[in-house]
Each structure stands twice: as C-alpha cells, then as structure tokens.
Amino acid sequence: MMKTTRDILTEISKVIRNIEENYPELQKYLGETRSTLPGGSNDNAELNREDLENYLNQLNQMVDKYKKEH
C-alpha cells in the first residue's frame, strides 16, 4: 500500500519528536536535512510526496547512524 502525503508527514513529525526528546544533540542538523520546502511561488507551491519520503529517510538514517556511533 502506498503511503499518503499525510501519512508521511505524520511519520516525519514522529521522528522529529523522537529526536527532540531522545537525541537533542541532533536538532542542530534538522535544518540541514530540510529538503522538502516547496518550490515555486507561494501561490503554486506544492509538497512533493517523493521529496517528503526522501526527507523521512534522511531523518531515519541520521538517527540510525547516531545510535550506532553512540
């Protein structure tokens, strides 16, 4: 089953909350991984589902790498 944009955004929120609560030292990297800002003018801006999935994967990889190293 394909995830909806809403499902992906919910997962992103959960991972970010996990980082904030359990890995606060990683918060400084959240801005650097933020590759999901919609392109184009504000009137035509859209969130791309693929970009959201990539962002979610980046967040999960960051947490996994940190857990392995610490």
PDB file of N, CA, C and O in Angstrom:
ATOM      1  N   MET A   1       0.840  -1.185   0.000  1.00  0.00           N
ATOM      2  CA  MET A   1       0.000   0.000   0.000  1.00  0.00           C
ATOM      3  C   MET A   1       0.880   1.241   0.000  1.00  0.00           C
ATOM      4  O   MET A   1       1.826   1.329   0.783  1.00  0.00           O
ATOM      5  N   MET A   2       0.586   2.184  -0.853  1.00  0.00           N
ATOM      6  CA  MET A   2       1.349   3.413  -0.960  1.00  0.00           C
ATOM      7  C   MET A   2       0.936   4.381   0.147  1.00  0.00           C
ATOM      8  O   MET A   2      -0.250   4.572   0.417  1.00  0.00           O
ATOM      9  N   LYS A   3       1.930   4.982   0.774  1.00  0.00           N
ATOM     10  CA  LYS A   3       1.654   5.952   1.830  1.00  0.00           C
ATOM     11  C   LYS A   3       1.128   7.247   1.223  1.00  0.00           C
ATOM     12  O   LYS A   3       1.556   7.671   0.150  1.00  0.00           O
ATOM     13  N   THR A   4       0.197   7.860   1.932  1.00  0.00           N
ATOM     14  CA  THR A   4      -0.298   9.158   1.503  1.00  0.00           C
ATOM     15  C   THR A   4       0.644  10.243   2.024  1.00  0.00           C
ATOM     16  O   THR A   4       1.464   9.995   2.908  1.00  0.00           O
ATOM     17  N   THR A   5       0.518  11.426   1.473  1.00  0.00           N
ATOM     18  CA  THR A   5       1.319  12.564   1.932  1.00  0.00           C
ATOM     19  C   THR A   5       1.082  12.790   3.421  1.00  0.00           C
ATOM     20  O   THR A   5       2.017  13.087   4.164  1.00  0.00           O
ATOM     21  N   ARG A   6      -0.137  12.653   3.843  1.00  0.00           N
ATOM     22  CA  ARG A   6      -0.476  12.846   5.260  1.00  0.00           C
ATOM     23  C   ARG A   6       0.234  11.812   6.142  1.00  0.00           C
ATOM     24  O   ARG A   6       0.732  12.146   7.217  1.00  0.00           O
ATOM     25  N   ASP A   7       0.276  10.558   5.683  1.00  0.00           N
ATOM     26  CA  ASP A   7       0.977   9.502   6.428  1.00  0.00           C
ATOM     27  C   ASP A   7       2.464   9.830   6.572  1.00  0.00           C
ATOM     28  O   ASP A   7       3.050   9.664   7.642  1.00  0.00           O
ATOM     29  N   ILE A   8       3.056  10.296   5.484  1.00  0.00           N
ATOM     30  CA  ILE A   8       4.490  10.618   5.505  1.00  0.00           C
ATOM     31  C   ILE A   8       4.744  11.784   6.438  1.00  0.00           C
ATOM     32  O   ILE A   8       5.697  11.755   7.216  1.00  0.00           O
ATOM     33  N   LEU A   9       3.902  12.819   6.376  1.00  0.00           N
ATOM     34  CA  LEU A   9       4.064  13.970   7.272  1.00  0.00           C
ATOM     35  C   LEU A   9       3.921  13.555   8.735  1.00  0.00           C
ATOM     36  O   LEU A   9       4.632  14.062   9.602  1.00  0.00           O
ATOM     37  N   THR A  10       3.007  12.638   9.002  1.00  0.00           N
ATOM     38  CA  THR A  10       2.833  12.128  10.369  1.00  0.00           C
ATOM     39  C   THR A  10       4.093  11.407  10.830  1.00  0.00           C
ATOM     40  O   THR A  10       4.536  11.594  11.964  1.00  0.00           O
ATOM     41  N   GLU A  11       4.673  10.585   9.960  1.00  0.00           N
ATOM     42  CA  GLU A  11       5.914   9.878  10.309  1.00  0.00           C
ATOM     43  C   GLU A  11       7.064  10.854  10.531  1.00  0.00           C
ATOM     44  O   GLU A  11       7.859  10.677  11.455  1.00  0.00           O
ATOM     45  N   ILE A  12       7.159  11.879   9.693  1.00  0.00           N
ATOM     46  CA  ILE A  12       8.201  12.897   9.860  1.00  0.00           C
ATOM     47  C   ILE A  12       8.051  13.567  11.220  1.00  0.00           C
ATOM     48  O   ILE A  12       9.040  13.764  11.926  1.00  0.00           O
ATOM     49  N   SER A  13       6.841  13.911  11.585  1.00  0.00           N
ATOM     50  CA  SER A  13       6.587  14.542  12.883  1.00  0.00           C
ATOM     51  C   SER A  13       7.013  13.641  14.035  1.00  0.00           C
ATOM     52  O   SER A  13       7.591  14.112  15.014  1.00  0.00           O
ATOM     53  N   LYS A  14       6.730  12.357  13.922  1.00  0.00           N
ATOM     54  CA  LYS A  14       7.108  11.406  14.975  1.00  0.00           C
ATOM     55  C   LYS A  14       8.626  11.292  15.106  1.00  0.00           C
ATOM     56  O   LYS A  14       9.155  11.249  16.217  1.00  0.00           O
ATOM     57  N   VAL A  15       9.324  11.245  13.971  1.00  0.00           N
ATOM     58  CA  VAL A  15      10.791  11.140  14.015  1.00  0.00           C
ATOM     59  C   VAL A  15      11.383  12.410  14.604  1.00  0.00           C
ATOM     60  O   VAL A  15      12.307  12.340  15.415  1.00  0.00           O
ATOM     61  N   ILE A  16      10.867  13.569  14.209  1.00  0.00           N
ATOM     62  CA  ILE A  16      11.376  14.833  14.749  1.00  0.00           C
ATOM     63  C   ILE A  16      11.116  14.911  16.248  1.00  0.00           C
ATOM     64  O   ILE A  16      11.982  15.354  17.002  1.00  0.00           O
ATOM     65  N   ARG A  17       9.951  14.492  16.683  1.00  0.00           N
ATOM     66  CA  ARG A  17       9.644  14.480  18.124  1.00  0.00           C
ATOM     67  C   ARG A  17      10.592  13.539  18.862  1.00  0.00           C
ATOM     68  O   ARG A  17      11.058  13.865  19.954  1.00  0.00           O
ATOM     69  N   ASN A  18      10.881  12.381  18.283  1.00  0.00           N
ATOM     70  CA  ASN A  18      11.823  11.430  18.868  1.00  0.00           C
ATOM     71  C   ASN A  18      13.208  12.073  19.000  1.00  0.00           C
ATOM     72  O   ASN A  18      13.869  11.925  20.028  1.00  0.00           O
ATOM     73  N   ILE A  19      13.638  12.779  17.968  1.00  0.00           N
ATOM     74  CA  ILE A  19      14.931  13.458  18.017  1.00  0.00           C
ATOM     75  C   ILE A  19      14.929  14.503  19.123  1.00  0.00           C
ATOM     76  O   ILE A  19      15.875  14.576  19.907  1.00  0.00           O
ATOM     77  N   GLU A  20      13.894  15.299  19.191  1.00  0.00           N
ATOM     78  CA  GLU A  20      13.819  16.357  20.206  1.00  0.00           C
ATOM     79  C   GLU A  20      13.835  15.792  21.625  1.00  0.00           C
ATOM     80  O   GLU A  20      14.453  16.369  22.519  1.00  0.00           O
ATOM     81  N   GLU A  21      13.159  14.670  21.829  1.00  0.00           N
ATOM     82  CA  GLU A  21      13.050  14.091  23.166  1.00  0.00           C
ATOM     83  C   GLU A  21      14.238  13.215  23.550  1.00  0.00           C
ATOM     84  O   GLU A  21      14.646  13.207  24.712  1.00  0.00           O
ATOM     85  N   ASN A  22      14.800  12.476  22.590  1.00  0.00           N
ATOM     86  CA  ASN A  22      15.814  11.484  22.918  1.00  0.00           C
ATOM     87  C   ASN A  22      17.211  11.785  22.391  1.00  0.00           C
ATOM     88  O   ASN A  22      18.196  11.261  22.911  1.00  0.00           O
ATOM     89  N   TYR A  23      17.304  12.617  21.374  1.00  0.00           N
ATOM     90  CA  TYR A  23      18.608  12.930  20.773  1.00  0.00           C
ATOM     91  C   TYR A  23      18.718  14.430  20.515  1.00  0.00           C
ATOM     92  O   TYR A  23      18.921  14.839  19.371  1.00  0.00           O
ATOM     93  N   PRO A  24      18.590  15.259  21.553  1.00  0.00           N
ATOM     94  CA  PRO A  24      18.572  16.715  21.343  1.00  0.00           C
ATOM     95  C   PRO A  24      19.826  17.238  20.646  1.00  0.00           C
ATOM     96  O   PRO A  24      19.785  18.285  20.001  1.00  0.00           O
ATOM     97  N   GLU A  25      20.937  16.517  20.771  1.00  0.00           N
ATOM     98  CA  GLU A  25      22.167  16.952  20.119  1.00  0.00           C
ATOM     99  C   GLU A  25      22.065  16.885  18.591  1.00  0.00           C
ATOM    100  O   GLU A  25      22.885  17.482  17.895  1.00  0.00           O
ATOM    101  N   LEU A  26      21.075  16.172  18.067  1.00  0.00           N
ATOM    102  CA  LEU A  26      20.877  16.075  16.620  1.00  0.00           C
ATOM    103  C   LEU A  26      19.995  17.197  16.069  1.00  0.00           C
ATOM    104  O   LEU A  26      19.894  17.364  14.853  1.00  0.00           O
ATOM    105  N   GLN A  27      19.362  17.958  16.946  1.00  0.00           N
ATOM    106  CA  GLN A  27      18.446  19.001  16.492  1.00  0.00           C
ATOM    107  C   GLN A  27      19.133  20.018  15.590  1.00  0.00           C
ATOM    108  O   GLN A  27      18.509  20.571  14.684  1.00  0.00           O
ATOM    109  N   LYS A  28      20.411  20.264  15.836  1.00  0.00           N
ATOM    110  CA  LYS A  28      21.121  21.258  15.025  1.00  0.00           C
ATOM    111  C   LYS A  28      21.208  20.833  13.562  1.00  0.00           C
ATOM    112  O   LYS A  28      21.438  21.673  12.692  1.00  0.00           O
ATOM    113  N   TYR A  29      21.029  19.539  13.278  1.00  0.00           N
ATOM    114  CA  TYR A  29      21.100  19.045  11.905  1.00  0.00           C
ATOM    115  C   TYR A  29      19.752  19.026  11.194  1.00  0.00           C
ATOM    116  O   TYR A  29      19.693  18.762   9.993  1.00  0.00           O
ATOM    117  N   LEU A  30      18.672  19.301  11.916  1.00  0.00           N
ATOM    118  CA  LEU A  30      17.352  19.242  11.299  1.00  0.00           C
ATOM    119  C   LEU A  30      17.218  20.257  10.167  1.00  0.00           C
ATOM    120  O   LEU A  30      16.637  19.947   9.127  1.00  0.00           O
ATOM    121  N   GLY A  31      17.742  21.448  10.355  1.00  0.00           N
ATOM    122  CA  GLY A  31      17.670  22.460   9.311  1.00  0.00           C
ATOM    123  C   GLY A  31      18.479  22.082   8.090  1.00  0.00           C
ATOM    124  O   GLY A  31      18.106  22.417   6.966  1.00  0.00           O
ATOM    125  N   GLU A  32      19.585  21.386   8.300  1.00  0.00           N
ATOM    126  CA  GLU A  32      20.445  20.998   7.194  1.00  0.00           C
ATOM    127  C   GLU A  32      19.826  19.900   6.342  1.00  0.00           C
ATOM    128  O   GLU A  32      20.116  19.809   5.150  1.00  0.00           O
ATOM    129  N   THR A  33      18.988  19.074   6.929  1.00  0.00           N
ATOM    130  CA  THR A  33      18.384  17.977   6.178  1.00  0.00           C
ATOM    131  C   THR A  33      17.056  18.391   5.559  1.00  0.00           C
ATOM    132  O   THR A  33      16.441  17.618   4.824  1.00  0.00           O
ATOM    133  N   ARG A  34      16.623  19.583   5.848  1.00  0.00           N
ATOM    134  CA  ARG A  34      15.299  20.032   5.402  1.00  0.00           C
ATOM    135  C   ARG A  34      15.298  20.298   3.897  1.00  0.00           C
ATOM    136  O   ARG A  34      15.574  21.415   3.459  1.00  0.00           O
ATOM    137  N   SER A  35      14.994  19.294   3.127  1.00  0.00           N
ATOM    138  CA  SER A  35      14.998  19.420   1.670  1.00  0.00           C
ATOM    139  C   SER A  35      13.590  19.373   1.099  1.00  0.00           C
ATOM    140  O   SER A  35      13.407  19.091  -0.085  1.00  0.00           O
ATOM    141  N   THR A  36      12.597  19.648   1.932  1.00  0.00           N
ATOM    142  CA  THR A  36      11.215  19.468   1.490  1.00  0.00           C
ATOM    143  C   THR A  36      10.467  20.775   1.318  1.00  0.00           C
ATOM    144  O   THR A  36       9.246  20.768   1.164  1.00  0.00           O
ATOM    145  N   LEU A  37      11.169  21.894   1.342  1.00  0.00           N
ATOM    146  CA  LEU A  37      10.455  23.144   1.143  1.00  0.00           C
ATOM    147  C   LEU A  37       9.891  23.171  -0.272  1.00  0.00           C
ATOM    148  O   LEU A  37      10.595  22.865  -1.234  1.00  0.00           O
ATOM    149  N   PRO A  38       8.625  23.538  -0.392  1.00  0.00           N
ATOM    150  CA  PRO A  38       8.029  23.532  -1.719  1.00  0.00           C
ATOM    151  C   PRO A  38       8.697  24.551  -2.631  1.00  0.00           C
ATOM    152  O   PRO A  38       9.083  25.635  -2.193  1.00  0.00           O
ATOM    153  N   GLY A  39       8.828  24.193  -3.894  1.00  0.00           N
ATOM    154  CA  GLY A  39       9.415  25.096  -4.861  1.00  0.00           C
ATOM    155  C   GLY A  39       8.363  25.976  -5.501  1.00  0.00           C
ATOM    156  O   GLY A  39       7.166  25.721  -5.367  1.00  0.00           O
ATOM    157  N   GLY A  40       8.801  26.999  -6.188  1.00  0.00           N
ATOM    158  CA  GLY A  40       7.884  27.888  -6.879  1.00  0.00           C
ATOM    159  C   GLY A  40       7.377  28.993  -5.986  1.00  0.00           C
ATOM    160  O   GLY A  40       7.788  29.123  -4.833  1.00  0.00           O
ATOM    161  N   SER A  41       6.485  29.782  -6.530  1.00  0.00           N
ATOM    162  CA  SER A  41       5.923  30.884  -5.759  1.00  0.00           C
ATOM    163  C   SER A  41       4.965  30.330  -4.710  1.00  0.00           C
ATOM    164  O   SER A  41       4.527  29.183  -4.800  1.00  0.00           O
ATOM    165  N   ASN A  42       4.652  31.141  -3.732  1.00  0.00           N
ATOM    166  CA  ASN A  42       3.753  30.696  -2.660  1.00  0.00           C
ATOM    167  C   ASN A  42       2.381  30.301  -3.203  1.00  0.00           C
ATOM    168  O   ASN A  42       1.718  29.428  -2.643  1.00  0.00           O
ATOM    169  N   ASP A  43       1.957  30.941  -4.290  1.00  0.00           N
ATOM    170  CA  ASP A  43       0.642  30.626  -4.854  1.00  0.00           C
ATOM    171  C   ASP A  43       0.584  29.233  -5.457  1.00  0.00           C
ATOM    172  O   ASP A  43      -0.458  28.578  -5.430  1.00  0.00           O
ATOM    173  N   ASN A  44       1.714  28.781  -6.005  1.00  0.00           N
ATOM    174  CA  ASN A  44       1.737  27.497  -6.709  1.00  0.00           C
ATOM    175  C   ASN A  44       2.562  26.434  -5.991  1.00  0.00           C
ATOM    176  O   ASN A  44       2.799  25.364  -6.551  1.00  0.00           O
ATOM    177  N   ALA A  45       2.995  26.700  -4.788  1.00  0.00           N
ATOM    178  CA  ALA A  45       3.875  25.773  -4.071  1.00  0.00           C
ATOM    179  C   ALA A  45       3.130  24.490  -3.718  1.00  0.00           C
ATOM    180  O   ALA A  45       1.978  24.514  -3.284  1.00  0.00           O
ATOM    181  N   GLU A  46       3.817  23.379  -3.916  1.00  0.00           N
ATOM    182  CA  GLU A  46       3.252  22.072  -3.581  1.00  0.00           C
ATOM    183  C   GLU A  46       4.305  21.238  -2.874  1.00  0.00           C
ATOM    184  O   GLU A  46       5.501  21.383  -3.127  1.00  0.00           O
ATOM    185  N   LEU A  47       3.853  20.370  -1.990  1.00  0.00           N
ATOM    186  CA  LEU A  47       4.753  19.415  -1.362  1.00  0.00           C
ATOM    187  C   LEU A  47       4.810  18.179  -2.241  1.00  0.00           C
ATOM    188  O   LEU A  47       3.784  17.588  -2.577  1.00  0.00           O
ATOM    189  N   ASN A  48       5.996  17.808  -2.598  1.00  0.00           N
ATOM    190  CA  ASN A  48       6.205  16.650  -3.445  1.00  0.00           C
ATOM    191  C   ASN A  48       6.316  15.420  -2.552  1.00  0.00           C
ATOM    192  O   ASN A  48       7.136  15.394  -1.634  1.00  0.00           O
ATOM    193  N   ARG A  49       5.507  14.411  -2.809  1.00  0.00           N
ATOM    194  CA  ARG A  49       5.485  13.200  -1.986  1.00  0.00           C
ATOM    195  C   ARG A  49       6.851  12.515  -1.973  1.00  0.00           C
ATOM    196  O   ARG A  49       7.289  12.027  -0.931  1.00  0.00           O
ATOM    197  N   GLU A  50       7.512  12.477  -3.101  1.00  0.00           N
ATOM    198  CA  GLU A  50       8.833  11.851  -3.184  1.00  0.00           C
ATOM    199  C   GLU A  50       9.850  12.610  -2.325  1.00  0.00           C
ATOM    200  O   GLU A  50      10.680  11.996  -1.655  1.00  0.00           O
ATOM    201  N   ASP A  51       9.786  13.945  -2.346  1.00  0.00           N
ATOM    202  CA  ASP A  51      10.682  14.744  -1.510  1.00  0.00           C
ATOM    203  C   ASP A  51      10.431  14.492  -0.023  1.00  0.00           C
ATOM    204  O   ASP A  51      11.365  14.430   0.776  1.00  0.00           O
ATOM    205  N   LEU A  52       9.158  14.348   0.330  1.00  0.00           N
ATOM    206  CA  LEU A  52       8.838  14.058   1.728  1.00  0.00           C
ATOM    207  C   LEU A  52       9.385  12.694   2.145  1.00  0.00           C
ATOM    208  O   LEU A  52       9.915  12.545   3.246  1.00  0.00           O
ATOM    209  N   GLU A  53       9.258  11.712   1.276  1.00  0.00           N
ATOM    210  CA  GLU A  53       9.788  10.378   1.583  1.00  0.00           C
ATOM    211  C   GLU A  53      11.308  10.429   1.727  1.00  0.00           C
ATOM    212  O   GLU A  53      11.876   9.783   2.607  1.00  0.00           O
ATOM    213  N   ASN A  54      11.958  11.196   0.864  1.00  0.00           N
ATOM    214  CA  ASN A  54      13.411  11.343   0.964  1.00  0.00           C
ATOM    215  C   ASN A  54      13.809  12.005   2.278  1.00  0.00           C
ATOM    216  O   ASN A  54      14.774  11.590   2.919  1.00  0.00           O
ATOM    217  N   TYR A  55      13.071  13.025   2.673  1.00  0.00           N
ATOM    218  CA  TYR A  55      13.345  13.706   3.941  1.00  0.00           C
ATOM    219  C   TYR A  55      13.162  12.753   5.117  1.00  0.00           C
ATOM    220  O   TYR A  55      13.990  12.726   6.028  1.00  0.00           O
ATOM    221  N   LEU A  56      12.095  11.979   5.103  1.00  0.00           N
ATOM    222  CA  LEU A  56      11.854  10.990   6.150  1.00  0.00           C
ATOM    223  C   LEU A  56      13.004   9.991   6.214  1.00  0.00           C
ATOM    224  O   LEU A  56      13.476   9.655   7.300  1.00  0.00           O
ATOM    225  N   ASN A  57      13.451   9.523   5.070  1.00  0.00           N
ATOM    226  CA  ASN A  57      14.578   8.589   5.026  1.00  0.00           C
ATOM    227  C   ASN A  57      15.853   9.227   5.578  1.00  0.00           C
ATOM    228  O   ASN A  57      16.608   8.580   6.304  1.00  0.00           O
ATOM    229  N   GLN A  58      16.092  10.490   5.237  1.00  0.00           N
ATOM    230  CA  GLN A  58      17.264  11.197   5.753  1.00  0.00           C
ATOM    231  C   GLN A  58      17.230  11.286   7.277  1.00  0.00           C
ATOM    232  O   GLN A  58      18.239  11.071   7.948  1.00  0.00           O
ATOM    233  N   LEU A  59      16.059  11.605   7.807  1.00  0.00           N
ATOM    234  CA  LEU A  59      15.919  11.701   9.263  1.00  0.00           C
ATOM    235  C   LEU A  59      16.181  10.347   9.926  1.00  0.00           C
ATOM    236  O   LEU A  59      16.918  10.260  10.909  1.00  0.00           O
ATOM    237  N   ASN A  60      15.573   9.300   9.381  1.00  0.00           N
ATOM    238  CA  ASN A  60      15.760   7.962   9.949  1.00  0.00           C
ATOM    239  C   ASN A  60      17.215   7.513   9.862  1.00  0.00           C
ATOM    240  O   ASN A  60      17.735   6.910  10.801  1.00  0.00           O
ATOM    241  N   GLN A  61      17.867   7.800   8.754  1.00  0.00           N
ATOM    242  CA  GLN A  61      19.277   7.438   8.602  1.00  0.00           C
ATOM    243  C   GLN A  61      20.148   8.191   9.600  1.00  0.00           C
ATOM    244  O   GLN A  61      21.094   7.628  10.151  1.00  0.00           O
ATOM    245  N   MET A  62      19.834   9.456   9.832  1.00  0.00           N
ATOM    246  CA  MET A  62      20.597  10.253  10.789  1.00  0.00           C
ATOM    247  C   MET A  62      20.493   9.652  12.193  1.00  0.00           C
ATOM    248  O   MET A  62      21.498   9.528  12.893  1.00  0.00           O
ATOM    249  N   VAL A  63      19.289   9.282  12.597  1.00  0.00           N
ATOM    250  CA  VAL A  63      19.081   8.691  13.927  1.00  0.00           C
ATOM    251  C   VAL A  63      19.776   7.331  14.009  1.00  0.00           C
ATOM    252  O   VAL A  63      20.446   7.036  14.998  1.00  0.00           O
ATOM    253  N   ASP A  64      19.619   6.512  12.986  1.00  0.00           N
ATOM    254  CA  ASP A  64      20.260   5.174  12.989  1.00  0.00           C
ATOM    255  C   ASP A  64      21.771   5.291  13.077  1.00  0.00           C
ATOM    256  O   ASP A  64      22.410   4.560  13.834  1.00  0.00           O
ATOM    257  N   LYS A  65      22.340   6.199  12.314  1.00  0.00           N
ATOM    258  CA  LYS A  65      23.803   6.377  12.332  1.00  0.00           C
ATOM    259  C   LYS A  65      24.254   6.846  13.716  1.00  0.00           C
ATOM    260  O   LYS A  65      25.262   6.369  14.237  1.00  0.00           O
ATOM    261  N   TYR A  66      23.514   7.771  14.302  1.00  0.00           N
ATOM    262  CA  TYR A  66      23.872   8.270  15.626  1.00  0.00           C
ATOM    263  C   TYR A  66      23.805   7.155  16.662  1.00  0.00           C
ATOM    264  O   TYR A  66      24.693   7.031  17.506  1.00  0.00           O
ATOM    265  N   LYS A  67      22.750   6.345  16.597  1.00  0.00           N
ATOM    266  CA  LYS A  67      22.605   5.253  17.574  1.00  0.00           C
ATOM    267  C   LYS A  67      23.746   4.238  17.446  1.00  0.00           C
ATOM    268  O   LYS A  67      24.203   3.706  18.458  1.00  0.00           O
ATOM    269  N   LYS A  68      24.208   3.962  16.238  1.00  0.00           N
ATOM    270  CA  LYS A  68      25.296   3.031  16.041  1.00  0.00           C
ATOM    271  C   LYS A  68      26.619   3.578  16.586  1.00  0.00           C
ATOM    272  O   LYS A  68      27.452   2.822  17.085  1.00  0.00           O
ATOM    273  N   GLU A  69      26.800   4.889  16.484  1.00  0.00           N
ATOM    274  CA  GLU A  69      28.064   5.506  16.902  1.00  0.00           C
ATOM    275  C   GLU A  69      28.111   5.804  18.395  1.00  0.00           C
ATOM    276  O   GLU A  69      29.187   6.044  18.943  1.00  0.00           O
ATOM    277  N   HIS A  70      26.962   5.792  19.054  1.00  0.00           N
ATOM    278  CA  HIS A  70      26.954   6.150  20.493  1.00  0.00           C
ATOM    279  C   HIS A  70      26.376   5.044  21.319  1.00  0.00           C
ATOM    280  O   HIS A  70      26.290   5.167  22.541  1.00  0.00           O
TER     281      HIS A  70
END
